[in-house]
Amino acid sequence: KAINGISNKDIKAFGQYALTAHREGVVLQDDFIQGQRVDAGDSVMLLADEKQLWVEAKVSPNKKLNLSIDSPAVLKLEGQSYNA
């Protein structure tokens, strides 16, 4: 009886929910599957804030570098230079 009382409009809305993050970002990974039940506050996605990017560099431990925190750097990638 309850199933028959569901309108076509209600059926179209099933399974469609807006997920709102507390910050802007790009989805790197989603940690849920279709049909999974989640509760308020559960983490379901991994977001990256691309306003500030990180670069990891492998440098020989024998190489002496005189770097301090907040030292400026230039990243060269595919013929382009980026100040960091």
C-alpha positions as CSV (number, residue, x, y, z in Angstrom):
1,K,0.0,0.0,0.0
2,A,2.8,2.5,0.9
3,I,4.7,1.6,-2.3
4,N,1.6,2.3,-4.4
5,G,1.3,5.7,-2.8
6,I,4.6,6.9,-4.1
7,S,4.2,9.4,-6.9
8,N,6.3,9.4,-10.1
9,K,7.9,12.7,-8.8
10,D,8.9,11.0,-5.6
11,I,10.5,8.0,-7.5
12,K,12.6,10.4,-9.6
13,A,14.0,11.9,-6.4
14,F,15.2,8.6,-4.9
15,G,18.9,8.3,-4.6
16,Q,19.7,11.9,-5.6
17,Y,21.2,14.0,-2.9
18,A,23.3,17.1,-2.8
19,L,26.6,16.6,-1.0
20,T,28.0,19.8,0.4
21,A,31.5,20.2,1.6
22,H,32.7,22.7,4.2
23,R,35.3,24.0,1.8
24,E,36.0,24.3,-2.0
25,G,38.1,21.6,-3.7
26,V,38.4,18.9,-6.3
27,V,37.3,15.4,-5.6
28,L,40.3,13.1,-5.5
29,Q,38.6,10.0,-4.2
30,D,35.0,8.9,-3.2
31,D,34.8,6.4,-0.5
32,F,31.2,5.1,-0.9
33,I,29.2,2.8,-3.1
34,Q,25.8,3.3,-4.6
35,G,23.1,2.2,-2.1
36,Q,25.4,2.6,0.9
37,R,23.8,4.2,3.9
38,V,25.8,7.2,5.3
39,D,25.1,9.3,8.4
40,A,25.6,13.0,8.8
41,G,29.2,13.8,9.4
42,D,30.5,10.6,7.7
43,S,33.5,11.2,5.4
44,V,32.6,10.1,1.9
45,M,35.1,12.0,-0.3
46,L,38.7,13.1,-0.3
47,L,39.0,16.7,-1.5
48,A,42.1,18.7,-2.6
49,D,42.3,22.4,-2.3
50,E,44.2,23.4,-5.5
51,K,44.7,27.0,-4.5
52,Q,47.9,25.9,-2.8
53,L,49.8,22.9,-4.3
54,W,52.7,21.0,-2.9
55,V,55.7,19.6,-4.7
56,E,57.8,16.7,-3.4
57,A,61.4,16.6,-4.6
58,K,63.9,13.8,-4.1
59,V,67.3,15.3,-3.3
60,S,70.5,13.4,-2.5
61,P,71.2,13.4,1.2
62,N,74.8,14.3,0.3
63,K,73.8,17.5,-1.5
64,K,74.3,20.5,0.8
65,L,71.4,23.0,0.6
66,N,71.2,26.2,2.5
67,L,67.4,26.4,2.7
68,S,65.3,28.0,5.3
69,I,61.5,27.9,5.9
70,D,59.7,30.0,3.2
71,S,62.7,29.9,0.9
72,P,61.5,30.9,-2.6
73,A,61.7,28.3,-5.3
74,V,61.1,27.9,-9.1
75,L,59.4,24.8,-10.4
76,K,60.2,24.0,-14.1
77,L,57.7,21.6,-15.7
78,E,57.3,20.9,-19.4
79,G,59.1,24.1,-20.4
80,Q,57.1,26.3,-18.1
81,S,58.5,28.0,-14.9
82,Y,56.4,28.5,-11.8
83,N,57.4,30.7,-8.8
84,A,56.7,29.0,-5.5
